[in-house]
Amino acid sequence: LTVSWSVVLVIGLFGIMLPLLRRMRQRTSGTSRRVCVLVLGDIGRSPRMRYHSLSLSKHGFNVTFVGFVETKPPEDLLKEDKIKIVPIREMKALLRGPKILTYATKVVFQCLQLLSVLMRMELQSHILMQNPPGLPSISVAWFVSILRGSRLIIDWHNYGYSIMALSHGQGHPVVRLAERYEHFFGPLATHSLCVTNAMKADLQNNWGIRATTLYDRPASFFRETPLEVQHELFLKLANTHPQFQSSISELEEKNLEKTAFTVRDFTHDTVTRRPKRPALLISSTSWTEDEDFSVLLKALEEYEGFVRGGASLPSLVCVITGKGPQKDHYRRLIASLHLQHVNICTPWLEAEDYPVLLGSADLGVCLHTSSSGLDLPMKVVDMFGCCLPVCAIHFSCLHELVKHEENGLIFRDLQELAEQLKSLLSEFPSSESKLGMFRRNLRISRGQCWDDNWDQIVLPLITSS
């Protein structure tokens, strides 16, 4: 009798659940043109997922972009009618108590929140999500895709557990749990994308995942900045950052408008570069453990020593842009430096101003080392889009992007970086210098932009499945 009632109960539950599942998976004529783009991070600081969303919308897909809204999303997302931003809350203020308890609480909260958001939205043909962060978004996205019949695409930017290991250590129980979690849920996706061939090989050999390499490419708005536009940006930045202002010792001249780098002549309506301008050095960062900015600060101290010792070198304005947990720590270090020929500022730039500043700079510096050794710094991709040469710190697969002595230089420690700065800027601002040669090489080898690359690699995955 007990067995009979159990069978009846199972059949009854199945009879109740089947119509519900059919309803959740019921497709309409518009389902195939709807895609959810998911990132468990700030939408405004997730450029690759932003580009995915814009590429999808250009091809007529309706995009639901789910993520945190800590900073104002870029205008191109806000203006696009086919992109709907659905914000999710990051649990910060509510977290109190032991770390393990607060972390578990955060994961449960995010699970419930993501489940609610993904289940309530219109049925999507695909869920395209970024990893990392993937805990708990991979499992929730997979579960929803099973319930609703969507296809899950994971875009592997790195491994989440390797980033956690930077602060906790490789042997920490939470890190080991995160690794097993990624290894279990990662292969369940319908398709996988990744950022390097090295990662593609690792996913195949160690995870059993057949991924497609989608190299980061610069968006079309990353390009060299016209001189008039540079001048306007320098004027804007000079309002809050004195490093961009002309020297207060200079006499004001009628019909001239000056910044530290440029001069506008209203009489002839021209903008020119100042012949004795400082060199503009730029780096961007999320101020996390995988970038040790003390390397750059100490190299700048060495550069200061070269100038004081009589070397014929320009003054430097170094701009380090970005937000992140270690920013206040490094700002205190910067404030403690005593530099006369190097000025450092740490602005947070509006999304529209960042490519303009890259296209105005003389040299970029990248300190991204990669927690896994398998991803590439997107900031360098953007710099190359602006034909901006780079000094980048060495790690195993950097050669897939930076070609030493061709489009930039690779260094291993602060002494090497300091010597590279000295060498590259010794003939500044001559266009016939090594720095000028690197820039010419970048102009020749710009290659595909993001849109063309995406159309060849990702669009077929979306339209054929």
C-alpha positions in Angstrom: 0.0 0.0 0.0 2.8 2.3 0.9 4.5 1.7 -2.4 1.3 2.3 -4.3 0.7 5.6 -2.6 4.3 6.6 -3.3 3.8 5.8 -7.0 0.5 7.9 -7.0 2.3 10.8 -5.2 5.2 10.8 -7.8 2.7 10.6 -10.7 0.7 13.4 -9.1 3.7 15.6 -8.6 4.9 14.9 -12.1 1.4 15.9 -13.4 1.6 19.2 -11.5 5.2 20.0 -12.5 5.0 19.1 -16.2 2.5 21.9 -17.2 4.6 24.3 -15.0 7.8 23.3 -16.8 6.1 23.6 -20.2 4.9 27.1 -19.3 8.4 28.1 -18.2 9.9 26.8 -21.4 7.2 28.0 -23.7 8.8 29.9 -26.6 7.2 32.8 -28.5 8.2 34.2 -31.9 10.6 36.6 -30.1 12.4 34.1 -27.9 15.2 33.4 -30.4 16.0 37.1 -30.5 16.4 37.5 -26.8 19.7 37.0 -24.9 20.6 37.6 -21.3 24.1 38.9 -20.6 25.1 38.3 -17.0 28.1 39.5 -15.0 28.3 39.3 -11.2 30.2 42.6 -11.2 29.8 46.3 -12.0 28.4 46.7 -15.5 30.3 50.0 -16.0 33.6 48.2 -15.4 32.9 45.1 -17.4 34.0 46.2 -20.9 34.0 42.8 -22.6 30.4 42.0 -21.5 29.4 45.5 -22.6 30.8 44.8 -26.0 28.9 41.5 -26.2 25.7 43.4 -25.4 26.4 46.1 -28.0 27.3 43.5 -30.7 24.1 41.5 -30.0 21.9 44.6 -30.2 23.5 45.6 -33.5 22.4 42.3 -34.9 18.8 42.8 -33.8 18.8 40.9 -30.5 17.0 42.2 -27.4 19.5 42.1 -24.6 18.8 41.9 -20.9 22.1 43.0 -19.2 22.2 41.8 -15.6 24.8 43.0 -13.2 25.8 45.5 -10.4 25.4 49.2 -11.1 28.1 50.7 -8.8 29.1 53.3 -11.4 27.1 54.9 -14.1 26.9 52.6 -17.1 28.4 53.9 -20.4 26.2 56.1 -22.5 26.3 53.7 -25.5 24.5 51.1 -23.3 22.0 53.6 -21.9 21.1 54.9 -25.3 20.6 51.5 -27.0 16.9 50.7 -27.2 17.5 47.0 -27.5 19.5 46.8 -24.3 17.7 46.7 -20.9 19.9 46.9 -17.8 18.6 44.9 -14.9 20.5 45.8 -11.7 21.2 43.4 -8.9 22.3 44.4 -5.5 25.8 43.7 -4.1 25.6 42.6 -0.5 28.0 44.9 1.4 26.5 46.8 4.2 24.6 43.8 5.6 27.8 41.7 6.1 28.9 41.4 9.7 30.5 38.7 11.8 33.0 35.8 11.0 34.3 35.8 7.4 33.2 32.3 6.6 29.7 33.1 7.8 29.4 36.4 5.9 30.8 34.7 2.8 28.2 31.9 3.0 25.5 34.5 3.6 26.6 36.5 0.6 26.5 33.4 -1.6 23.0 32.4 -0.5 21.7 35.9 -0.9 23.2 36.2 -4.4 21.8 32.7 -5.3 18.2 33.7 -4.4 18.5 37.1 -6.0 19.9 35.8 -9.3 17.3 33.0 -9.3 14.5 35.5 -8.9 15.8 37.8 -11.6 16.5 35.1 -14.2 13.2 33.3 -13.6 11.1 36.4 -13.8 12.5 37.7 -17.1 11.1 36.8 -20.4 12.4 33.5 -21.8 15.8 34.0 -23.3 17.3 31.9 -26.0 20.8 32.2 -24.5 22.4 33.2 -21.2 25.9 34.6 -21.9 27.8 35.0 -18.6 31.2 36.0 -17.5 33.4 33.9 -15.3 34.9 35.0 -12.9 33.1 35.8 -10.8 31.3 32.5 -11.2 30.2 31.7 -7.6 27.3 31.3 -7.5 26.3 32.6 -11.0 27.4 29.6 -13.0 25.3 27.1 -11.0 22.3 29.4 -10.9 22.5 30.2 -14.7 22.9 26.5 -15.5 19.9 25.6 -13.3 17.7 28.3 -14.9 18.9 27.2 -18.4 17.8 23.6 -17.7 14.4 24.7 -16.3 13.7 27.2 -19.1 15.4 25.6 -22.1 17.9 28.4 -22.6 21.5 27.7 -23.8 24.3 28.7 -21.5 27.5 30.2 -22.8 30.4 30.9 -20.4 32.9 33.5 -21.3 36.1 32.4 -19.4 38.2 35.5 -18.6 40.2 33.7 -15.9 39.6 31.1 -13.1 37.8 32.4 -10.1 39.6 30.1 -7.6 43.0 31.4 -8.8 42.0 34.9 -8.0 40.8 33.8 -4.5 44.1 32.1 -4.0 45.9 35.4 -4.2 44.4 36.5 -0.9 43.7 33.2 0.8 46.4 30.9 -0.4 46.1 27.9 -2.8 45.5 25.4 0.0 42.7 27.3 1.8 39.5 25.2 2.0 37.4 27.9 0.4 39.8 28.1 -2.6 39.7 24.3 -3.0 35.9 24.3 -2.8 35.8 27.1 -5.4 38.1 25.1 -7.7 35.9 22.0 -7.5 32.8 24.1 -8.0 34.2 25.6 -11.3 35.4 22.1 -12.4 32.0 20.6 -11.9 29.7 23.3 -13.3 32.0 24.7 -16.0 31.7 21.7 -18.4 27.9 21.9 -18.2 27.7 24.9 -20.4 26.4 24.6 -24.0 29.4 26.6 -25.4 32.5 28.2 -23.9 34.5 31.2 -24.9 38.0 32.1 -23.6 40.5 34.9 -23.9 43.7 33.2 -25.0 44.9 30.1 -26.8 46.8 29.1 -23.6 43.5 29.1 -21.7 41.8 27.2 -24.5 44.4 24.4 -24.2 44.2 24.3 -20.4 40.4 24.1 -20.5 40.6 21.2 -23.0 43.4 19.3 -21.2 42.5 19.8 -17.6 38.7 20.6 -17.6 37.4 18.6 -20.6 35.9 21.9 -22.0 36.1 22.6 -25.7 36.3 26.4 -25.8 36.6 28.9 -28.6 39.2 31.6 -28.3 37.8 35.1 -28.6 40.7 37.5 -28.3 39.9 40.8 -26.8 39.9 43.5 -29.5 39.6 47.2 -29.1 36.2 48.7 -29.7 36.0 51.2 -32.6 36.1 54.2 -30.2 39.7 53.3 -29.0 41.8 55.3 -31.5 44.3 58.1 -31.5 42.8 61.3 -30.3 42.8 64.4 -32.5 44.8 67.2 -30.9 41.8 69.5 -30.5 39.9 66.8 -28.6 43.0 66.2 -26.4 43.1 69.9 -25.5 39.4 69.9 -24.4 40.0 66.8 -22.2 43.1 68.3 -20.6 41.1 71.5 -19.9 38.4 69.4 -18.3 40.9 67.4 -16.2 42.7 70.6 -15.2 39.6 71.7 -13.2 40.2 68.9 -10.7 43.8 67.8 -11.3 46.5 70.5 -11.2 48.9 68.1 -13.0 47.1 69.1 -16.3 47.3 72.9 -15.7 49.8 75.1 -17.2 52.5 76.4 -14.9 51.3 79.2 -12.6 54.6 80.9 -13.2 53.7 81.5 -16.9 52.5 84.9 -17.9 49.0 84.8 -19.3 49.0 85.7 -23.0 46.0 87.2 -24.8 44.3 84.8 -27.2 46.1 81.8 -25.9 44.6 79.0 -23.8 47.1 76.6 -22.2 47.3 73.3 -20.5 50.4 71.4 -19.4 50.5 69.7 -22.8 48.8 71.9 -25.4 48.1 75.4 -26.4 45.1 76.8 -28.3 45.6 79.9 -30.3 42.3 81.7 -30.7 43.7 84.1 -33.3 44.5 81.3 -35.8 42.1 78.7 -34.3 44.8 76.1 -33.9 45.9 73.7 -31.2 49.5 72.7 -30.9 51.6 70.5 -28.6 53.9 72.4 -26.3 57.5 71.7 -27.3 58.7 71.2 -23.7 55.7 69.4 -22.5 55.9 66.6 -19.9 55.5 63.0 -21.1 52.0 61.6 -20.3 52.2 58.1 -18.8 49.0 56.2 -18.2 48.1 53.0 -16.4 44.7 51.6 -15.4 43.8 49.2 -12.6 41.1 47.7 -10.5 43.5 48.0 -7.5 43.5 44.3 -6.6 46.2 41.9 -5.5 47.2 40.7 -9.0 48.7 44.2 -9.7 51.6 45.4 -7.5 51.7 49.1 -8.1 54.6 49.6 -5.8 56.7 48.4 -8.8 55.6 51.4 -10.8 56.0 53.8 -7.9 59.5 52.7 -7.1 60.4 52.8 -10.8 59.1 56.4 -10.9 61.4 57.2 -7.9 64.3 55.7 -9.9 63.3 57.9 -12.9 63.3 60.9 -10.6 66.8 60.0 -9.6 67.9 59.8 -13.3 66.6 63.4 -13.8 68.2 64.8 -10.7 71.5 63.1 -11.7 71.6 65.1 -14.9 69.9 62.8 -17.5 68.2 64.6 -20.3 64.7 63.4 -19.7 61.3 65.1 -19.7 59.2 65.6 -16.6 56.4 63.0 -16.3 52.7 63.2 -15.5 51.6 59.7 -14.5 47.8 59.0 -14.5 46.6 55.8 -12.8 42.9 55.4 -13.3 40.5 53.0 -11.8 38.6 51.9 -8.7 39.2 49.1 -6.3 39.9 47.9 -2.8 43.6 48.9 -2.6 43.2 52.4 -4.0 43.4 54.2 -0.7 46.5 52.2 0.3 48.4 53.3 -2.8 47.1 56.9 -2.6 48.8 57.1 0.8 52.0 55.7 -0.7 51.9 58.3 -3.5 51.3 61.1 -1.0 54.5 60.0 0.9 56.7 60.3 -2.2 58.9 63.4 -2.6 59.1 63.8 -6.4 59.9 67.1 -8.3 59.9 65.8 -11.9 57.1 63.2 -11.6 53.5 64.1 -10.9 51.0 61.3 -10.2 47.2 61.5 -10.1 44.6 58.8 -9.6 41.3 60.0 -11.2 38.2 58.0 -11.9 37.4 58.8 -15.5 34.0 58.9 -17.1 33.7 55.9 -19.5 33.6 58.3 -22.5 36.8 60.1 -21.4 39.0 57.0 -20.8 39.6 56.1 -24.5 40.2 59.8 -25.2 42.9 59.9 -22.6 44.5 56.7 -23.8 44.6 58.2 -27.3 46.3 61.3 -25.9 49.0 59.5 -23.9 52.7 58.9 -24.8 53.2 55.6 -23.1 51.2 53.0 -21.2 52.3 50.8 -18.3 50.6 47.5 -17.4 51.2 45.6 -14.1 48.7 42.8 -14.6 50.3 39.5 -13.9 47.3 37.1 -14.2 46.4 34.9 -11.2 46.3 31.9 -13.5 48.9 32.9 -16.1 46.3 32.3 -18.8 44.5 35.6 -19.4 45.6 38.8 -21.0 45.1 42.4 -19.8 42.3 44.1 -21.7 43.8 47.4 -20.8 46.7 46.7 -23.1 44.3 45.7 -25.9 42.6 49.1 -25.5 46.0 50.9 -25.4 47.0 49.2 -28.7 43.7 50.2 -30.2 44.9 53.8 -29.5 48.3 53.0 -31.0 49.8 53.5 -27.6 53.0 51.6 -26.9 53.2 49.7 -23.6 55.7 48.6 -21.0 54.1 45.4 -19.5 55.2 43.1 -16.7 56.1 39.6 -17.7 53.9 36.5 -17.3 53.6 33.2 -19.2 51.2 34.0 -22.1 51.8 37.8 -22.5 53.6 37.1 -25.7 50.2 36.4 -27.3 49.7 40.2 -27.1 52.8 42.2 -26.4 55.7 41.7 -28.9 58.9 42.8 -27.2 60.8 45.5 -29.1 58.0 45.6 -31.7 54.9 47.2 -30.0 56.3 47.7 -26.6 58.6 46.3 -23.9 58.3 43.5 -21.3 59.9 44.0 -17.9 60.4 41.6 -14.9 61.2 44.0 -12.1 61.2 47.7 -11.1 64.8 48.2 -12.2 64.0 47.0 -15.7 60.9 49.2 -15.9 62.9 52.3 -14.7 65.6 51.6 -17.4 62.9 51.2 -20.0 61.2 54.5 -19.1 64.7 56.2 -19.3 65.4 54.6 -22.7 62.0 55.2 -24.3 61.8 58.8 -23.2 65.4 59.8 -23.8 64.6 61.4 -27.2 61.1 62.6 -26.2 59.1 64.1 -28.0 60.9 63.1 -31.2 58.8 60.9 -33.5 62.0 59.2 -34.7 62.7 57.6 -31.3 62.1 54.0 -30.4 58.8 55.1 -28.8 57.8 56.6 -32.2 58.8 53.3 -34.0 56.5 51.3 -31.7 53.6 53.6 -32.4 54.2 53.3 -36.2 54.2 49.5 -35.8 50.9 49.6 -34.0 49.3 51.7 -36.7 50.4 49.2 -39.3 49.2 46.1 -37.3 45.9 47.3 -35.8 44.2 44.2 -37.2 40.5 43.4 -36.6 38.3 45.5 -34.4 36.0 43.9 -31.9 32.9 44.0 -34.1 34.5 42.0 -37.0 36.0 39.5 -34.6 32.7 39.0 -32.8 30.8 38.5 -36.0 33.1 35.7 -37.1 33.3 33.8 -33.8 30.3 34.5 -31.5 27.4 35.3 -33.9 27.4 31.8 -35.4 27.2 30.3 -31.9 24.1 32.3 -31.2 22.3 31.9 -34.5 23.0 28.3 -35.1 21.9 26.9 -31.8 
